[in-house]
Amino acid sequence: MSVMTENKTQRTPYDAEHVQIVDHGLVMTALYIPDPEQAKDPSYVLEHITDSQYEAVEVVAEATRHFKNEGAAFSGWIVRSGYSYGEPIATKREALAQLHREITDYFTR
């Protein structure tokens, strides 16, 4: 009689719960970071995202501040996810709310 053992590797769910937002003032970046140890310092992960140890990390969405006096067609925020760009948003608070909606949409597509 043989005893079969089951490989009990724990998998991290692919969901919005594993997204961290890195706020650098004029840019807010939403990162899916599946490794709990890496998620402890999302700013560091963003700065080193091209390192092979972060290959499972994804940029889910980003909000960027634009200024008319710097050549933009408007002053305000734009939220993008993938190749989709939203409409201009007046305040950072509204941009953050839209960023959270994009995160939710990203995982329900």
N, C-alpha and C positions, 0 to 999 in steps of 0.2 A: 504494500500500500504506500503510495507516495503522498506527501503532504505538499500542497501548493501554497505558496506564499504570495500575498498580494503586495505589489509595490504601492505603498501609500505616500506618494509624493503629493504634497499640498500644492494646489494650483491657485493662483490669485485670480479672482474673477475679473473679467474685462468689463469694467463699469465706471460710472462717474464717481463712485465713492473713492476711487484711487487717483483722483485728479487733484493736483496742487496748483494754486495760482501764485505765480511769482510776480510781484508788483515792483517795477523799477521806475515808478513815477510816471513817465510818459509812455510806457509800454507795460501791459499786463499780459503775461503768457500763461496759458493753462496747459499743464503737463500731466499726461497719464504716466504715473510712476508705479509699476507693479511691485517693486521690491521695497518692503517697509523700511529697511535700513537706509536705502537711498532717499526715500521720501522724507526722511528727517531733515534733510538740507536741500530743498528743491532749487534754491538759487545756485548752489554749487553744481547740481545736475545740469541746469540750464547752461551754465558757463562751460561745461565740459560735455555737452550732449553728443558730440561726435566721437567721444571715446568709446571703444568697443564694449566696455562694461555697462554702457547705457543703451545698448542696441534695442532693448525692449521698451524704452521710453518713447512716447509720442507727443508731439505738439498737437494738442486738440484744437485750440483756438487762440487768437491773440487780439488784443485791443490796443490800438495805437492812436496817440494824440497828434493832431495835425493843426497847423497854424496858418492862417491866411497871410500874415505878414512874412512868412517864410516860403511863400509861393504856392501853398495849397489853395484849392478852389473854395475852401470853407475853413472855419475854425471849429474844431470838435474832435470827436472820437470816431474811429471806424473799427468795427469788429469783423474779423475774418475767421473762417474755418475752412481749411482746405483751399479751394480756389473760389470760394464764395465770399463776396464782400458785402457787408450790410450798408445801410444808409447812414449818413452822418448823424451822430448823437451828440447832444449839447454838453452833457455833464459826465464826469467820471463815474458818479453813482449809477446813472442810467447805463453807461457802458459796461460797468461791472454786472449789472442785472442782465444785460443782453449777453455778456460773456457766459454767465451761468446757464442761460437758455441754450446757447450754442453747445455747451458741454453736455447738457441733457439730450439735445437732438443728436449729437455725435454718436451717442451710445444706443439710440433707439432707431437708427437708420437701418 
